[in-house]
Amino acid sequence: MIVVSIYIIFLIAIIILHYAIYNWTNDLKLLGCKCSDTTIRDILNNMALIFLLIIPYRIVHDSDKYFSIFFYRFINMLSLIYYILIIYYIDKLNRDACHCSENWKKDYSFITTIIFLCLILFIFLCKLILLHYLK
């Protein structure tokens, strides 16, 4: 029961992250914010939309072996690239002092992405340690 609760909490946080990134980058386009006008903004916008569309499919077809083997690894790599791009883009906007990009979505995305990357790194290190000790 606790595992399901943790899964639901992470799922909600991830959905909010993708939704916030998608809306925030769309708002930046509509505002005509010159300091945020890069191809990374468009990439993040498209990736957020893709992840928002993949989440329901992944929930419904979680037991599908093809999805779980092939797409699981692909989505994990794509997620890692996505999180790194989010941190890079927000850091760039902060260094450039882009005032038109100030929004709660930017702060939420930055903090959540750092937390998720730390969790990914922690899980990866745990797997490496367990793999080493199981040999």
SVG drawing of the C-alpha trace seen along z (x, -y; Angstrom):
<svg xmlns="http://www.w3.org/2000/svg" viewBox="-5 -41 37 55">
<polyline fill="none" stroke="black" stroke-width="0.4" points="0.0,0.0 2.8,-2.4 4.5,-1.6 1.3,-2.6 1.1,-5.8 4.7,-6.7 4.1,-5.8 1.0,-8.1 2.9,-11.0 5.8,-10.7 3.3,-10.4 1.5,-13.5 4.8,-15.4 5.9,-14.3 2.7,-15.3 2.8,-18.7 6.4,-19.1 5.6,-18.3 2.5,-20.5 4.4,-23.4 7.2,-23.1 4.8,-22.9 2.7,-25.9 5.7,-28.0 7.5,-27.6 4.2,-28.4 3.8,-31.5 7.4,-32.6 6.6,-32.2 3.4,-34.2 5.1,-37.0 7.8,-37.3 10.5,-37.0 13.7,-37.6 16.1,-36.3 14.3,-33.0 14.1,-32.6 16.3,-29.6 15.9,-26.2 16.1,-24.6 12.8,-26.3 11.2,-24.7 12.8,-21.3 11.6,-21.4 8.1,-22.4 7.9,-19.4 9.4,-17.0 7.0,-18.0 4.1,-17.4 5.5,-14.0 5.9,-13.0 2.4,-14.2 1.0,-12.0 3.2,-9.0 2.2,-8.9 -1.3,-7.6 -0.2,-5.0 2.5,-3.9 0.1,-3.5 -2.4,-1.5 0.1,0.7 2.6,1.2 2.4,5.0 3.2,4.9 6.6,6.6 7.6,4.7 6.8,1.4 8.5,2.3 11.7,3.6 12.3,1.3 10.5,-2.0 11.4,-1.8 15.1,-2.2 14.4,-4.8 12.1,-6.8 14.7,-6.7 17.4,-8.0 15.1,-10.7 14.0,-11.7 17.6,-12.1 18.4,-14.3 15.1,-16.2 16.0,-16.9 19.5,-18.0 18.1,-20.4 15.6,-21.8 18.4,-22.6 20.7,-24.0 17.9,-26.2 16.7,-27.6 20.3,-28.2 21.0,-30.0 17.9,-32.2 19.0,-32.9 22.5,-33.9 21.1,-36.2 18.7,-37.8 15.7,-37.1 12.9,-38.9 10.2,-37.9 10.8,-34.2 10.1,-34.6 7.3,-32.3 6.5,-29.7 6.6,-27.1 10.3,-27.9 11.1,-27.5 9.0,-24.3 10.6,-22.8 14.1,-23.6 13.7,-22.2 11.7,-19.1 14.2,-18.3 17.1,-18.5 15.3,-16.2 14.5,-13.7 18.1,-13.7 19.4,-13.1 16.9,-10.2 18.0,-8.8 21.6,-9.0 20.9,-7.4 19.0,-4.5 21.8,-4.0 24.5,-4.0 22.4,-1.5 22.1,0.8 25.9,0.6 26.7,1.4 24.2,4.3 25.5,5.6 29.1,5.5 28.2,7.3 26.1,9.9 29.0,11.1"/>
</svg>
